[in-house]
Amino acid sequence: MSRVVTIGEIMLRLATPGWARFQQAMPGAMQTTFAGAEASIAASLAYLGIDTAFVTALPENAITDACVANLRSMGVNTQHILRRSEGRLGIYFLEHGANQRGGHVIYDREVSSMALTPASAYDWQAVFKDCLWLVISGVTPAISRNASEVALVAVQEARKRGIQVVCDMNYRTKLWRWSPPLSPRELATRTMREILRHVTVFVGGISDATAMVSVDFTGDLKTLGQRIISEFPSLTHAAFTLRDGTTSVAQCFSGSLYEAATDTLHTAPVYTIAQMVDRLGAGDAFTAGLVFSWLQSFQPAAAITFATAAGCLAHSIEGDYNYSSRSEIEALMNGDAVGRVSR
């Protein structure tokens, strides 16, 4: 069975062509792909040759057939995807940013099948047979109370079986609306702190850590890693994606990994991205690269460098999936960063 399992919601992604605004592109043709944090991580891992399964709930219709076929084309095991008579496929609309104009995402994912399907519908014994790693994100618990319970049960079931659990925090301010009058940040913090009690590897940006774990950032990443792990003793590592940029399309990207056992912070090189093709999915590629590295028994410094290089290359690929091979990622991490034509 699969060595890695990811659990979450997959959606239809409708993006405006190029850098057009919604008002320019609609009505008209939109670029259609499938996307979602956990699905993107599964696709990236499968593309790297890891036996990976994606678990979700989808409606019984022809669009679901296309979605599942797309995952299978990436090499993802889809046998644990539930087909449901209730709910729908979620959608998100994307308008790419350009220069000083930021990107824009509109979610349309209310009453999706994933949001409605209870944890009891999943065969956890079958899902986790021979599994080594579970990957979840903070997006799925944000969509509904029911989905948050699925995420919690999943991590509990995984830890019962000695499975390592990675949580990519992915704080989404437009979600987390299912328990008023709590604010999105309050609800996210309350929910994710419970889930993190069963997680072994924390992944996120600085804003994810401060918003969803309520840990202040003083400017020192090692101290941030120490504080997060002191709050959640099940954690062995805390990984951070690091961004800095002048415009929507010109940014710097890097990553750091704090290892609790040695009290060591490992930091990757900083990559300058002068022209992003697509920012979405880069964090998912980073997380997939980190899990891949551990499955290959990389040392921590090499693991965070590989993960960061994977995330960097994802910025060059349209869509949420990272179509970057191991050799391409290793070429970048070993210094080939000029983008020459391979002839």
Secondary structure by P-SEA (a helix, b strand, c coil): cccbbbbbbbbbbbbcccccccccccccbbbbbbbcaaaaaaaaaaaaccbbbbbbcccccaaaaaaaaaaaaaccccccccccccbbbbbbbbbbbcccbbbbbbbcccccccccccccccccccccccccbbbbccccccccaaaaaaaaaaaaaaaaabbbbbbccccccccccccccccaaaaaaaaaaaaaccccbbbbcaaaaaacccccccccaaaaaaaaaaacccccbbbbbbbbbcccccccccbbbbbccccbbbbcbbbbbcccccccaaaaaaaaaaaaaaaacccaaaaaaaaaaaaaaaaacccccccccaaaaaaaaaccccccccc
